[in-house]
């Protein structure tokens, strides 16, 4: 089975913010590969794995004070 990839647009600006969010997301979703591309104009959050719940990811990011929407 091929892994799913979801890409989210965020308003995360700094590496420290991204690192903190990565820790939170990785704790909640340990089976997913998660990273940020802060050089992209959309401050991309990229999530890779077998079962990705977009709503859970966007809610968790929002709970931590950041905008997060699926990039269409």
Residue, then its C-alpha position, 0 to 999 in steps of 0.5 A: x500500500x502506497x503512503x498518502x501525502x497531505x499538504x497543508x498551508x500554515x502561518x508558522x513563520x519561525x524554525x522554533x515554532x515549527x520545531x515545537x509543532x513538529x514535537x506535538x504532532x509527532x507525539x500525537x501521530x507517531x506513525x506519520x512522517x511530518x515536516x515543514x517547508x518554511x521557505x515556501x510562500x505557503x509555509x507548508x506542513x507536509x504529512x506522509x503516512x498510511x492513515x492521515x486524518x486532515x481534521x485531526x491535524x488542522x484541529x491540533x495545529x489550531x489548538x496551538x495557535x496557528x492556522x492550518x488548511x489543506x492546500x488544494 
